[in-house]
């Protein structure tokens, strides 16, 4: 079975945790948690997140169901249209304002 455990990225005093919670059905869901003590979290995940399948094809999120921008702690579910056929691996990228490179979270599916 694939290892779909939580992946963590800490940079610029902001920790981002991503966990695939449902990769079945018509929509794939990822639990996202932001945590910081330095500044308000104003990320727009509808614009800043993308799912990259092997081969490089990118997919934009369908929805963000979670805390609105602001505050030092945010949590929610990022939803994408299911990718078919099932890719061998996926990479969730979250681009954050002021950071040179997107945060990258990778999972092997096969």
C-alpha positions in Angstrom: 0.0 0.0 0.0 1.2 3.5 -0.7 2.6 5.6 2.2 0.2 8.5 2.4 1.5 9.9 5.7 1.8 13.5 6.6 4.6 15.5 5.0 6.0 18.7 6.7 7.8 21.7 5.4 9.2 24.5 7.7 10.6 27.6 6.2 10.6 31.3 7.0 9.1 30.5 10.5 6.0 28.9 8.9 5.3 25.2 9.1 3.0 23.6 6.5 1.7 20.1 7.0 0.0 18.2 4.2 -1.8 14.8 4.5 -3.8 13.0 1.7 -7.0 12.0 3.5 -9.0 10.6 0.5 -7.7 9.6 -2.9 -10.8 7.7 -3.9 -13.9 8.8 -5.7 -14.3 11.8 -7.9 -12.3 14.2 -5.6 -9.0 13.9 -3.9 -8.7 15.6 -0.5 -5.6 16.8 1.4 -5.7 18.1 4.9 -3.5 21.2 5.1 -2.3 22.8 8.4 -0.4 26.1 8.6 1.3 27.2 11.9 3.4 30.2 12.6 4.1 32.8 15.3 5.6 35.4 13.1 2.8 36.9 10.9 -0.7 36.5 9.7 -1.3 33.6 7.3 -3.0 35.2 4.2 -2.5 32.4 1.7 -5.1 31.9 -1.0 -4.9 28.2 -1.5 -7.3 28.3 -4.5 -4.6 30.3 -6.4 -1.4 29.1 -4.7 -1.8 25.3 -4.6 -1.5 22.8 -7.5 -1.2 19.1 -7.8 1.4 17.7 -10.2 1.1 14.2 -11.5 4.1 12.2 -12.9 4.7 13.5 -16.4 4.4 17.1 -15.2 0.7 17.7 -15.8 -0.6 20.2 -13.2 -4.1 20.4 -11.7 -5.7 23.3 -9.9 -7.8 22.9 -6.7 -11.5 22.6 -6.9 -12.1 24.0 -3.5 -10.5 25.0 -0.1 -12.8 24.0 2.8 -11.3 25.5 5.9 -10.2 28.5 7.8 -10.2 31.9 6.0 -7.0 34.0 5.6 -5.6 35.5 8.7 -4.4 34.4 12.1 -1.4 32.3 13.0 -3.0 28.8 12.7 -5.1 27.7 9.7 -6.5 24.2 8.9 -8.7 22.9 6.2 -9.1 20.5 3.3 -7.8 21.2 -0.2 -9.9 19.3 -2.9 -8.8 18.3 -6.4 -10.5 16.5 -9.2 -9.4 12.9 -9.1 -6.6 12.0 -11.6 -7.2 9.1 -13.9 -5.5 6.9 -14.7 -3.8 6.7 -11.3 -0.3 8.3 -11.6 2.7 6.5 -10.1 3.3 9.6 -7.9 1.9 13.0 -7.1 3.4 16.3 -5.8 1.4 18.9 -4.0 2.9 22.3 -4.5 2.0 25.4 -2.4 3.3 28.7 -3.5 3.5 31.3 -0.7 4.0 35.0 -1.1 7.6 36.0 -0.3 9.1 32.5 -0.7 11.4 31.8 -3.7 10.3 28.2 -4.2 6.9 26.5 -3.7 6.6 24.1 -0.8 6.7 20.6 -2.1 5.0 17.5 -0.7 5.4 14.2 -2.6 3.8 10.8 -2.4 4.3 7.6 -4.4 0.9 5.9 -5.3 2.1 2.7 -6.9 
